[in-house]
Amino acid sequence: MSVSYETRIAAAVAEQSDRKIRQEFARVLKVPAQTGGRKRHRLTFREVLYFRLTKSLESEGLMLEPEDRRAVYRVMTLKNHTERGWVRTGHSLRRSGEVSATFELSGMVRAARKCIRDIRRGHMLVERNAQICSGAPVFKGTRIPVAQIVEQFRAGVPVSEIAEDYPQLSEEALRYAEVRSRMGDPPGRPRRDLRLQRTASEAANR
């Protein structure tokens, strides 16, 4: 069984928004995402690379037409597939034609795998304890809520400044928080702590 990733994790690794990924599947690629038996998108590693690649090309000012996007998607995800002059050989993607181009993907593959490792290892750096911060996730051995550091990254605070303000946090913890800052919220309602509004005797006397 191949490994797949839920959309918000794939989006963080690809540095795309999860909304844009869902829209791309529905409006451009016209290929239903793998769901793993659930009504949620799950992406393979090669699909993650496709979205990271298109994000990188767009940042360089290279916008692919929908036909080329579909061709690149299939070339990236199918074995020994060529289409519209696109062909993938190992970690290289080549476009032949009147104007040829070759895209080296090795660095992108390494960066994506490192990001996924940061996410997996980061989960082991987090704990919940009802006696600490009302049970909110904190970094182990500290009273620092994960959400607090994530929000600082989302606010654009430089990592060097965060590291200076929170010397208790390891470099690995900071990398995890930075990746988490690019993730959307998990599906479903946000977890809320239950609070006792009245004691049983107070309720009985009302």
Backbone bond lengths (Angstrom), bond angles and torsions (degrees), N, CA, C in turn:
res aa  C-N    CA-C-N  psi(-1)  N-CA   C-N-CA  omega(-1)  CA-C   N-CA-C  phi
1 M - - - 1.461 - - 1.527 109.51 -
2 S 1.342 116.94 128.08 1.453 120.52 -179.53 1.525 110.12 -77.14
3 V 1.323 115.32 148.63 1.459 120.97 179.62 1.525 108.82 -76.49
4 S 1.321 116.18 139.48 1.461 120.34 176.32 1.520 109.03 -134.39
5 Y 1.316 116.07 162.93 1.458 122.12 -172.72 1.528 110.06 -129.61
6 E 1.319 116.86 139.84 1.454 119.54 177.37 1.526 109.28 -66.86
7 T 1.319 116.11 158.47 1.459 121.13 -168.77 1.523 112.94 -58.19
8 R 1.328 118.03 -41.95 1.464 118.61 -175.79 1.524 111.84 -66.97
9 I 1.341 117.60 -31.58 1.464 120.35 175.75 1.521 109.85 -73.08
10 A 1.336 116.29 -44.78 1.463 120.25 177.76 1.525 110.53 -58.91
11 A 1.325 116.70 -39.82 1.464 120.74 -179.38 1.524 111.10 -64.34
12 A 1.334 116.93 -40.21 1.462 120.22 179.13 1.522 110.83 -64.73
13 V 1.334 116.38 -41.78 1.471 120.52 -179.65 1.527 110.22 -68.38
14 A 1.331 116.70 -39.39 1.464 121.51 -178.40 1.526 112.51 -82.38
15 E 1.339 116.62 -7.45 1.457 122.28 -177.45 1.528 110.95 58.45
16 Q 1.325 114.70 39.20 1.449 123.24 175.15 1.526 107.97 -120.28
17 S 1.311 117.67 167.42 1.459 120.24 172.86 1.523 108.26 -85.76
18 D 1.334 116.67 145.80 1.466 119.38 179.18 1.518 110.91 -63.81
19 R 1.341 116.94 -30.62 1.459 120.22 177.46 1.529 110.60 -64.21
20 K 1.320 116.83 -43.07 1.461 120.01 -179.61 1.519 111.11 -64.81
21 I 1.326 117.03 -36.88 1.463 120.20 178.39 1.520 110.39 -63.56
22 R 1.334 116.95 -44.98 1.461 119.54 179.29 1.527 111.22 -63.36
23 Q 1.328 115.86 -39.78 1.463 119.30 178.57 1.526 111.74 -65.51
24 E 1.322 116.44 -38.10 1.472 120.46 179.66 1.520 110.49 -63.13
25 F 1.327 116.66 -43.78 1.463 120.02 177.87 1.520 110.91 -60.66
26 A 1.320 116.68 -43.49 1.460 120.66 -173.77 1.523 113.41 -78.33
27 R 1.339 117.39 -40.83 1.458 120.14 -169.65 1.527 114.29 -100.99
28 V 1.339 117.56 -28.87 1.464 120.22 -174.78 1.522 111.37 -108.31
29 L 1.316 115.89 -58.51 1.466 119.65 -176.06 1.518 112.05 -72.40
30 K 1.330 115.68 -31.51 1.464 121.92 -179.32 1.533 110.70 54.12
31 V 1.327 114.36 40.57 1.461 121.96 177.24 1.517 107.14 -127.08
32 P 1.327 118.48 123.30 1.467 119.34 179.42 1.513 110.69 -65.73
33 A 1.328 116.53 136.04 1.461 120.13 177.98 1.514 110.14 -69.89
34 Q 1.340 115.48 151.74 1.461 120.00 174.99 1.518 108.64 -68.77
35 T 1.323 116.10 133.95 1.460 119.94 -174.94 1.522 114.16 -110.22
36 G 1.325 118.07 -12.78 1.454 119.23 -179.07 1.509 112.93 60.78
37 G 1.357 117.12 30.95 1.456 120.69 179.69 1.513 113.60 85.01
38 R 1.345 117.90 -0.08 1.453 121.23 179.74 1.521 109.70 -116.48
39 K 1.317 115.62 165.34 1.455 119.69 178.26 1.529 109.64 -89.79
40 R 1.312 115.63 49.24 1.454 121.88 178.87 1.518 108.14 -138.50
41 H 1.308 116.48 145.58 1.451 120.96 178.45 1.527 110.41 -70.99
42 R 1.306 115.85 138.71 1.456 122.06 172.26 1.525 107.15 -133.84
43 L 1.315 117.18 134.50 1.445 121.93 -173.79 1.524 110.97 -116.79
44 T 1.321 116.18 141.57 1.455 121.09 172.97 1.523 109.10 -76.38
45 F 1.325 116.09 169.31 1.463 119.74 -179.55 1.526 110.46 -62.62
46 R 1.317 117.71 -38.80 1.472 120.45 -179.49 1.535 110.88 -66.98
47 E 1.318 117.25 -33.98 1.460 119.53 175.24 1.526 110.68 -67.35
48 V 1.323 116.31 -38.64 1.463 120.06 176.06 1.528 109.74 -59.98
49 L 1.346 116.27 -43.57 1.459 120.25 178.92 1.523 111.72 -61.62
50 Y 1.325 116.66 -38.82 1.469 119.78 178.14 1.525 110.36 -57.20
51 F 1.336 116.59 -47.35 1.460 119.99 -177.70 1.530 111.49 -69.77
52 R 1.317 116.38 -33.24 1.473 118.73 176.44 1.527 109.88 -69.03
53 L 1.321 116.80 -38.14 1.462 121.33 178.77 1.528 111.18 -63.87
54 T 1.336 117.54 -49.61 1.460 119.60 -178.07 1.523 111.08 -64.37
55 K 1.329 117.48 -34.62 1.467 120.86 175.59 1.522 110.13 -62.81
56 S 1.332 116.31 -43.76 1.464 120.91 -179.91 1.519 111.35 -64.56
57 L 1.325 117.15 -42.70 1.464 120.78 179.72 1.529 110.65 -64.02
58 E 1.331 116.46 -41.77 1.461 120.26 179.84 1.528 111.16 -63.98
59 S 1.334 116.68 -37.24 1.464 119.63 179.36 1.525 111.55 -66.35
60 E 1.349 115.72 -22.40 1.468 120.65 177.09 1.524 111.66 -93.31
61 G 1.329 116.43 4.28 1.454 120.31 177.62 1.517 114.82 86.14
62 L 1.338 117.28 12.47 1.465 121.07 179.99 1.526 109.30 -102.43
63 M 1.305 116.42 104.93 1.461 121.71 -179.09 1.529 108.99 -101.17
64 L 1.317 116.85 121.92 1.459 121.70 179.33 1.520 110.57 -86.76
65 E 1.316 115.39 140.77 1.459 120.70 173.87 1.532 109.22 -67.46
66 P 1.353 117.62 154.85 1.472 119.67 -179.76 1.522 113.71 -51.59
67 E 1.346 118.06 -38.95 1.464 120.42 -179.69 1.526 110.83 -63.52
68 D 1.336 116.11 -40.07 1.461 119.55 178.53 1.525 111.18 -72.12
69 R 1.313 117.65 -34.43 1.465 120.10 177.79 1.525 110.28 -62.75
70 R 1.341 115.55 -42.73 1.464 119.04 178.30 1.531 110.52 -65.51
71 A 1.333 116.37 -40.23 1.461 120.26 179.43 1.530 110.91 -64.25
72 V 1.336 117.04 -45.69 1.467 120.93 179.79 1.524 110.31 -63.04
73 Y 1.345 116.46 -40.88 1.469 119.96 178.72 1.525 110.59 -58.13
74 R 1.330 117.08 -46.35 1.462 119.93 -178.08 1.525 111.23 -69.78
75 V 1.321 116.91 -37.69 1.476 120.14 178.35 1.528 110.07 -65.63
76 M 1.333 116.72 -36.82 1.465 120.52 -179.34 1.520 112.39 -73.48
77 T 1.327 117.71 -29.55 1.468 120.00 -172.04 1.523 114.59 -106.32
78 L 1.321 117.73 -16.85 1.465 120.86 -179.59 1.524 110.63 -106.49
79 K 1.298 116.62 145.48 1.459 121.29 -178.81 1.520 110.71 -78.69
80 N 1.340 115.68 134.96 1.469 122.76 176.24 1.521 112.54 54.09
81 H 1.335 116.24 40.64 1.463 120.04 -178.54 1.518 110.22 -106.81
82 T 1.322 117.28 134.49 1.458 122.87 173.59 1.526 108.50 -125.59
83 E 1.331 115.94 145.41 1.461 119.54 -177.99 1.521 109.95 -162.58
84 R 1.309 116.35 134.36 1.470 123.31 177.67 1.530 112.45 52.17
85 G 1.326 116.69 33.81 1.453 120.95 179.18 1.512 114.68 85.73
86 W 1.348 117.57 -3.35 1.463 121.82 178.47 1.521 109.72 -89.27
87 V 1.321 116.75 137.37 1.459 121.86 176.90 1.528 108.61 -148.97
88 R 1.308 116.63 140.90 1.464 121.38 177.90 1.521 109.72 -111.91
89 T 1.314 116.10 129.70 1.462 122.39 175.95 1.514 107.82 -125.98
90 G 1.327 116.38 109.20 1.458 119.21 -176.21 1.513 110.48 60.23
91 H 1.338 116.48 -122.34 1.458 121.66 179.57 1.522 111.45 -102.74
92 S 1.318 116.53 27.73 1.460 120.85 176.87 1.525 109.95 -121.64
93 L 1.316 116.01 137.32 1.456 122.06 176.49 1.531 107.16 -116.11
94 R 1.337 116.89 127.52 1.458 120.21 -175.93 1.517 110.89 -124.45
95 R 1.325 114.80 140.92 1.466 121.50 174.82 1.521 107.38 -118.17
96 S 1.321 116.25 116.79 1.458 120.53 179.32 1.523 109.60 -99.60
97 G 1.308 116.26 158.44 1.457 120.69 -179.22 1.502 110.01 148.02
98 E 1.327 116.14 -160.74 1.462 120.16 -179.58 1.520 111.23 -59.42
99 V 1.334 115.16 -40.00 1.466 120.72 172.72 1.522 106.99 -118.95
100 S 1.317 116.47 110.00 1.463 121.02 -177.48 1.522 110.42 -92.93
101 A 1.330 115.19 154.02 1.465 120.02 178.68 1.520 108.69 -151.41
102 T 1.325 116.52 147.28 1.458 122.44 176.81 1.519 108.50 -125.61
103 F 1.325 116.57 132.35 1.458 122.53 179.86 1.527 108.36 -115.21
104 E 1.325 116.42 119.61 1.454 121.81 178.48 1.527 108.88 -85.90
105 L 1.323 116.39 121.96 1.466 121.53 -172.70 1.520 114.04 -101.99
106 S 1.339 117.74 -1.58 1.471 119.99 -173.91 1.525 112.21 -57.34
107 G 1.328 116.18 -46.55 1.465 119.61 -179.81 1.513 111.82 -62.83
108 M 1.317 116.48 -38.16 1.456 121.46 179.16 1.525 111.18 -65.95
109 V 1.333 116.51 -40.75 1.462 121.23 178.69 1.525 110.24 -62.96
110 R 1.333 116.46 -45.30 1.468 120.20 -179.77 1.525 110.74 -63.39
111 A 1.328 116.60 -43.16 1.471 120.11 -179.09 1.521 111.28 -64.06
112 A 1.345 116.62 -40.41 1.468 120.47 -179.92 1.525 110.72 -65.77
113 R 1.334 116.48 -43.87 1.470 119.82 179.41 1.522 111.01 -64.54
114 K 1.329 117.26 -39.21 1.462 120.25 178.61 1.522 110.77 -63.66
115 C 1.329 116.22 -40.64 1.462 120.48 179.23 1.521 110.78 -62.67
116 I 1.325 116.80 -42.31 1.469 121.08 178.78 1.526 110.27 -64.52
117 R 1.338 116.90 -40.48 1.471 119.90 177.11 1.525 110.70 -62.46
118 D 1.325 116.71 -40.91 1.469 119.91 179.05 1.525 110.95 -60.33
119 I 1.332 116.13 -38.44 1.462 119.92 179.34 1.524 110.44 -66.79
120 R 1.335 116.43 -46.79 1.469 120.33 -178.21 1.518 111.62 -63.85
121 R 1.329 116.92 -46.33 1.461 120.10 -179.18 1.525 111.18 -69.47
122 G 1.322 115.72 -32.11 1.452 119.46 -179.21 1.510 112.89 -61.61
123 H 1.331 116.95 -35.36 1.465 119.93 179.18 1.532 111.09 -58.68
124 M 1.340 116.48 -30.11 1.465 120.09 -178.98 1.526 111.88 -79.20
125 L 1.324 117.17 -9.27 1.463 121.07 -179.94 1.527 112.04 -94.75
126 V 1.324 115.37 0.24 1.463 120.28 -173.74 1.523 110.27 -115.49
127 E 1.315 117.12 145.55 1.455 121.26 177.59 1.527 110.00 -143.48
128 R 1.316 114.70 160.02 1.466 122.52 173.44 1.517 108.24 -119.24
129 N 1.302 115.58 135.72 1.456 121.18 177.75 1.525 106.97 -147.05
130 A 1.328 115.18 123.02 1.464 119.62 -177.16 1.531 112.04 -58.42
131 Q 1.342 116.87 -22.39 1.458 120.95 -178.06 1.528 112.37 -87.68
132 I 1.334 116.59 -5.79 1.472 120.39 -177.61 1.520 109.15 -121.42
133 C 1.317 116.13 120.26 1.471 122.32 176.94 1.525 112.29 51.14
134 S 1.325 115.46 39.83 1.475 121.95 177.06 1.527 113.23 56.97
135 G 1.322 116.28 28.81 1.458 119.71 176.83 1.510 114.64 86.00
136 A 1.339 118.32 3.81 1.462 120.29 177.22 1.527 109.45 -69.54
137 P 1.334 118.75 148.69 1.470 120.79 178.98 1.537 110.66 -60.03
138 V 1.333 115.25 129.57 1.461 121.07 177.16 1.524 108.58 -129.29
139 F 1.320 116.23 162.74 1.456 119.45 174.37 1.528 108.89 -75.13
140 K 1.316 116.30 134.34 1.464 121.63 -175.73 1.523 111.21 -53.77
141 G 1.335 114.67 138.47 1.447 121.02 178.15 1.512 114.17 78.94
142 T 1.349 116.66 4.91 1.462 120.63 179.41 1.529 109.14 -134.77
143 R 1.311 114.78 175.80 1.461 120.98 172.03 1.534 109.25 -113.92
144 I 1.320 114.93 29.17 1.461 120.38 -176.70 1.525 109.51 -95.74
145 P 1.330 118.72 113.13 1.463 120.33 178.96 1.530 111.36 -65.09
146 V 1.318 115.33 138.25 1.463 120.43 177.76 1.527 109.96 -58.79
147 A 1.327 116.59 -42.66 1.459 120.95 -177.69 1.525 111.80 -59.64
148 Q 1.322 117.54 -31.99 1.455 121.34 -178.84 1.528 110.80 -64.95
149 I 1.323 116.69 -42.64 1.470 120.63 -179.93 1.524 110.11 -74.06
150 V 1.339 116.64 -38.65 1.465 120.77 178.31 1.524 110.29 -58.73
151 E 1.333 117.04 -44.01 1.462 120.31 -178.58 1.516 112.01 -66.87
152 Q 1.319 117.57 -29.99 1.460 119.37 177.15 1.528 110.45 -67.97
153 F 1.332 116.70 -39.90 1.462 119.32 176.08 1.529 110.12 -63.94
154 R 1.330 117.17 -42.56 1.470 120.36 179.51 1.522 111.69 -63.59
155 A 1.333 116.30 -28.58 1.463 120.62 179.10 1.520 111.99 -80.80
156 G 1.338 117.07 -4.19 1.459 120.54 177.41 1.514 115.12 88.03
157 V 1.340 117.35 14.87 1.467 120.10 177.76 1.531 108.48 -69.26
158 P 1.330 119.14 129.53 1.473 121.53 -179.49 1.524 111.75 -61.16
159 V 1.334 115.80 145.36 1.458 120.38 -178.49 1.522 110.92 -61.00
160 S 1.324 117.84 -34.07 1.468 120.55 179.80 1.529 111.03 -63.20
161 E 1.319 115.96 -37.29 1.470 120.32 179.46 1.526 110.56 -70.98
162 I 1.334 117.14 -40.18 1.462 120.59 178.13 1.521 110.12 -64.27
163 A 1.333 116.03 -43.50 1.470 120.37 179.48 1.521 111.08 -61.34
164 E 1.331 116.79 -36.21 1.462 120.57 179.48 1.526 110.90 -70.34
165 D 1.335 116.00 -37.67 1.468 119.88 -178.56 1.517 112.40 -76.04
166 Y 1.344 116.87 -25.50 1.468 121.09 -177.71 1.530 109.55 -128.50
167 P 1.330 117.06 71.91 1.476 119.94 -178.22 1.527 113.36 -64.28
168 Q 1.364 117.40 -14.89 1.466 120.07 178.75 1.527 112.14 -70.38
169 L 1.327 116.55 -20.18 1.465 120.28 -174.95 1.521 110.98 -87.83
170 S 1.321 114.81 133.60 1.461 120.49 178.28 1.522 110.36 -76.05
171 E 1.312 115.38 166.10 1.470 120.38 176.61 1.525 110.29 -60.47
172 E 1.340 115.51 -36.88 1.464 120.49 179.57 1.531 110.74 -64.55
173 A 1.333 116.63 -40.30 1.465 120.46 178.60 1.520 110.91 -65.11
174 L 1.317 116.73 -39.14 1.464 120.30 179.26 1.525 111.16 -67.41
175 R 1.339 116.97 -38.75 1.465 119.71 177.75 1.520 110.22 -63.42
176 Y 1.327 116.24 -40.42 1.464 120.25 178.99 1.525 110.58 -62.91
177 A 1.323 116.72 -44.89 1.459 120.29 179.97 1.524 111.02 -63.36
178 E 1.333 116.61 -36.60 1.461 120.16 179.70 1.528 110.71 -65.75
179 V 1.344 116.08 -42.28 1.470 119.42 177.48 1.523 110.02 -66.06
180 R 1.336 116.79 -42.37 1.468 120.46 179.10 1.521 111.24 -59.60
181 S 1.323 116.98 -31.86 1.461 120.27 -179.02 1.518 111.85 -65.56
182 R 1.332 116.81 -19.86 1.465 120.49 179.17 1.520 111.73 -94.00
183 M 1.309 117.51 -3.76 1.459 121.64 179.56 1.527 110.89 -88.27
184 G 1.332 115.40 146.49 1.446 119.44 169.66 1.522 109.54 -76.65
185 D 1.314 115.82 173.11 1.460 119.91 177.60 1.523 109.55 -74.02
186 P 1.330 118.44 148.45 1.463 120.53 177.89 1.519 110.78 -63.35
187 P 1.346 117.55 155.34 1.468 119.79 -178.94 1.520 111.48 -65.03
188 G 1.335 115.08 156.60 1.455 119.47 -179.84 1.516 111.47 96.65
189 R 1.294 115.36 174.63 1.459 119.95 179.76 1.520 110.38 -72.89
190 P 1.344 117.44 145.18 1.461 119.55 177.05 1.515 111.24 -63.10
191 R 1.326 115.70 144.04 1.458 120.80 -179.11 1.515 109.55 -68.07
192 R 1.321 116.55 130.81 1.460 121.38 177.55 1.517 109.21 -123.68
193 D 1.323 115.13 136.21 1.458 119.47 178.98 1.522 109.69 -71.58
194 L 1.328 115.78 136.71 1.463 120.55 176.79 1.518 109.80 -76.12
195 R 1.324 115.66 136.51 1.458 119.52 179.16 1.524 109.16 -124.34
196 L 1.316 116.91 134.74 1.456 121.89 178.88 1.518 108.63 -79.54
197 Q 1.322 116.52 113.96 1.459 120.63 -177.07 1.527 112.10 -80.38
198 R 1.353 117.88 -40.08 1.468 121.50 -179.82 1.518 108.70 -139.63
199 T 1.286 117.04 151.16 1.452 120.49 174.40 1.518 108.39 -74.67
200 A 1.336 116.79 166.07 1.465 120.86 -179.35 1.526 110.71 -62.41
201 S 1.328 117.35 -39.42 1.474 119.95 -178.38 1.521 110.73 -68.76
202 E 1.355 116.66 -36.76 1.460 119.67 178.21 1.525 110.56 -66.30
203 A 1.304 116.02 -37.78 1.469 119.96 178.94 1.513 110.38 -66.75
204 A 1.337 117.61 -38.71 1.454 121.69 -177.53 1.514 111.77 -69.00
205 N 1.321 117.02 -27.30 1.460 121.39 -177.33 1.518 113.60 -87.08
206 R 1.333 117.94 -3.86 1.461 120.36 -179.22 1.511 111.09 -76.93
